[in-house]
Amino acid sequence: MSIKTNTELIDSENARFYQISLEEAKKRVGVGEVKALLKPKPSSQKEENGQLTIIGGSSLFHGAPLLALTVASRIVDMVFFSGPKDDKDLTYKLKSELYSFIWVPEEEIDYYIAKSDAVLIGPGLMRYHREISNFPALPAGRQFLPLRQDFSGQAISNNKKVKLDKEGLKTKRLSERLLAKFPEKKWIIDAGSLQTIEAKFIPQGAILTPNSREFEILFDLPKTPENVSLMAKKYQCIIVNKGGEATVSDEFKTKTIGMPQPGLTKGGTGDVTAGIIAALACKNDSFLAASAGAFLVKLAAQRLGEKIGNYYNADDLAKALPETIKWCEDF
């Protein structure tokens, strides 16, 4: 009897999970991807099962990196976190709620990136200090304008869609510097970084986890399945298209997750998604990690929904993921 390849295993398990044909299963993401993930060996030594650096957080968004840290620390051996060095409240908040990570001073971040298997940047980083609301919609056919600086040092566009103040400029400079310096790293780019960098800084093979607005800001295009696939091909990256009928695309293919979950519209669930994908990317193929991570979030939400309806939050989702992973392994 022949031994199945990973692809064959994935397709057959997904066909069984969704109760569909093998041909249809090739287009879907499901239990098969989770079963294909690398599992720690009994003889493993410390740090062999993944080292992850997470860069994020701010006085406004201290919960975002905490959610990503909560998930990642349950999967990889070491998690290094770097946040604003002048924000003592954030440092205290994170250290008082989670102990399974190492705080990294901003001046040492390059060293820890170099030793890490993957890097997540963006959760909780700020685009601007004060949110702009009630901005006018773009006229039909009009594209975003390039960033420029006004006399106060703000980076702005005439339509105010991508206005950056001092906080936003700091996010932009930090993100672009690190992405340019370590292009060979496995990058997971999320939230504040997606809203401030120029697309030309996206490293080949990077995983992007944008919501609709972040996609629009980064690429000057509405987030449609066609545009997601187009940008993945153009920038040779992987884009997780979150939403009801979620998809994962790289330059060669797109696979569908589906499984709409209304509870995933709540704040912080995107940070959970970025955290688990980053953790899985440490020791797995990037497309597999992105697919499995996005699916696991959907399945965990579904399982929570079966127990308590939509009355769960991002914290509940993060805590439900380890049990969901085990459920998939045993399926």
N, C-alpha and C positions, 0 to 999 in steps of 0.2 A: 504494500500500500504506500503510495507516495505521500511525502510530508508536505503539508500546505505551506505556501509562502505567507508572509505577513498580510499581503494584499488579499490572498484567498481567504485567510482566516477572518480578516476584517469584513469582507463581503458576505461570507457565509453567516457570521454572527449577526450582522446587521439585518440580513434577510430573515433570520430566526426572530430577532427582536421586534422588527416591524411587521413580520409575517407578510413579506413581499417577495417577489422573484429575485434571483441573483442579479439579473440585469438591472433591475430597479435599485437594488441595494448598492450598486457601484456608484450611485449618485448621492447616496445618503451618508450622514455621519451618525454613529450610534455606539452601541456597546462594544462593537468590534474594535474601534479605536482605543477604547480603554483597556481591553484585553491585550492589545498589542504594545502597550506601554512597557518600558523596561522596569523590572522589579528588582529591588535590592537583593543581592546575593547573601546567603547566610554567613559567608566569610567576609562580608564587607568591613572595611575600616572607616574610621571617621573621615568625613569630607569626600568619600568616594561616591556618594549618592546625591551630589549636587551642591553647589555653592552659588547663591544668588545675591546680587546687590540690588537694592531698591532705593531709588532717589525720588523724594517727594515731600509732601507735607507743607503746611503753612499755618499761620495763626487762624486763618479762616477755615481751612480744610484739614484739620488734624485727624479726622476720622478716616479719610481715604487711605492713607498708607497703613493705618492700623488694620483695616479690613484686609488689605493685600498681605500684610505681614501675618495675620492670623491664619490665613489659608496656606501661604507658602511655607511657614515654619512647621507645618504638619507633613510636608512632603519631602523637602530637601534637608540635607544635614546642617547647612549653615546659611543664615540669612544676615546680610550686612545692610544696615539702613543709614542713609545720610539725609538729614533734613536741614532746615535753616539754622545756622550756628547761633544766631542772635535771638532765636525764639526759645526761651527757657520754658515757657508754658507747654510747648509742644513736646519738648524733651521729657518733662515731668509726666505729662499725660500718657505718652506711649509707654514709658518705663513703669508706670503704675498699673497699667492694664495688661501688659504682655512682657514676658521675660525671655522669650525664646528668640532673641535676635541680638546682634552686636551693633551698638551705636558707633558710627564712623564719622569723625570730624571732616568737615568739608575739604580741608586742605589735604586729606589723605585719600580722597575718593578715587583718584586715578589708580592708586595701588590696589585697592580692593576690586575695582573693575577688572584690572589686569588678571587677578587671580580667580575671578568668578567665571562660572560656566555661562551665565546669562545675566542680563541687566534689564530691570524694569524702570523706566523713567516716566514721570509725569503725574502719578496720582497725588492730588492735593497741591501741585504746583500752581501758582496763580498766573492768570492771563492779565488781569488788572486788579487793582486793589478794590475798586468799587464797581459793581456790576452796572452795565448800561441797560436800561429797559426801554421799551416802546420805540425801538429804532425802526425807521421805515424799511419796508421790504425793497429789495432791488427791483428796478424796472425790468421788464421782460427782455432777455437777451443781454443784459448788462453783466459784466464780470467784475469780480473784486479788483480793487486797485492795489498796486504794490505798496508795501509798507514804506513810509518815509518818516522823517523826524521833524517835529515842529521846534520852535525856538525854546520850548521848555524841556526838550529832551525826550518828549513822548514819541513813541512810534505810533502813527495813526494811518488810517485810510480815510478817504473823503466820506465814505458811507458809514464809518464808525463800526463796521462789522468786526474789525480786527484791531481795535484800539488797545494799545499797550501803554501802561504807565511804568513807573520804576520797577514795580514787582514783576510785571509782564516782561520787561526788557531783561531782567535778571534771569527769568525762566528761559527766555529765548537764547540768550548768550550761553548759559550753562548747557542747555540741551544741544545746541548746535556745536559747541566746542567738543563735548564728549562724543557725540555721534561721529564727528569728523576725525577725532583722534583714535577711536577704536572701531573702525568700520568692520573689522573681522569678527567682532563679538556678536553673540545672539542678542539682539535688542528687541524688547517689547516696549512699544511707544504708546502712551496713553494720555488722556486728559489734557492737563496744562501744556505739556510738551507738544501735543498734536495741534493745539490752538495757537502756538507761537512760532514754531519752526517753519522754514521754507521747505517745500517738498524736495528740493534738490539735496537736502541733507539726509534723506531716508537711506540708510545703508541697505545694500542688496541682501535680501533674505530676512529683513526685519519683519516683526509681527506688529501690525497696527490694530488697535481695538477702538475705533472711533464710534461715537454716537453720530446721529445725523448732522448735528451742527458742527461737530469737530471735523467731520469729513468735508463738509461744505467750506469751512474756513481754510483747511489745508489744501484742497484741490480746486477750489473755485467752481465746484460742480455740485448739483444735488446728489444725495446718496440714493441712487437707484441700483438695482442688481447689475445692470449693464455698465454703469459707471464704476462700480466697485471692481468688477472684472477688468475693465479697461485700465484703471489706475494700478491694479496689481500687476498687470502685464507691463505697463509703461515703466514702473519703478522697481520691477522685479522683487516685489515684496509679498507678504501674506496679509490679507485684510480680513478681519473677522467682522462680518456685517451683522451686528446685533439687532434684535428686533423680533417680531412675531415669527416670521419665516426666516430665521437666521441662516446665513451661508458663510462658508470659508472659501476664499479664493487665493490662488497664487497665479503665477504667469502662465500656467499650463491648464489649470482646471478649477472648477467650482463644485463644491459639495454642499448639500442642503441638510440642515438640522431640523427645521420645522419646530413642532411642539410649542406653539405659542403659550406663553405664561404671563398673564396680566400682572402678576405680582412682581415681575422683573422690571417694571417701570419705576420702582422705588429707588430713591437715592442710595448710592453706595453699592448697588448690585454690579455696576460696571467695574468698580474697584476690585470686587471679589473675582470677577471674570479675568481681569488683567493679572491678578495675583496667582490664580491657579495655572493660567497659561504660562506665565513666567517660570513658575516652579517646575512644571512638566517639561519645559523647553531645555532645562539644564542638562538632562540626560536622554532626550529624545529628539527625533527629527522635528523640525520646527512646524511643518504643516500638520504632522500627527499631534503635536502638543497643542496647537491652536484648535484643532478639530475636537480632540478629546476634552480639552478644558471647556470649550464653549458648550459642548454636549452635556458635560457633567453639571454645569450650572443649570441648564434647562431641566435635566432630570431631577436634580435636587429640589428645584422649585416645584416641579410636578409632584414629587413625593410629599413635600411640605403642604402643597395645596390639597392633597388627598386627606391629610390629617386635620388641617386647620383652615382650609380655604385660602384666601389671599391675605390672611392676617398674619403675615410674617414680614420681617425686615431683613436688611443686608447682614446683620449680625447672625440671625437665625440661619440664613443661607450659608454663610461661611462655616458655621459649626456643623451643618448638615452634610458638607461635602465629603469628609472622610468616610462616613457610613455609606454614602452613595457610591464612592469608589469601590468599597468592599462589595457592595451589592452587585456592581457590574462584573467584578472579578469572579463572583460566584454564580453569575447567571448561566 
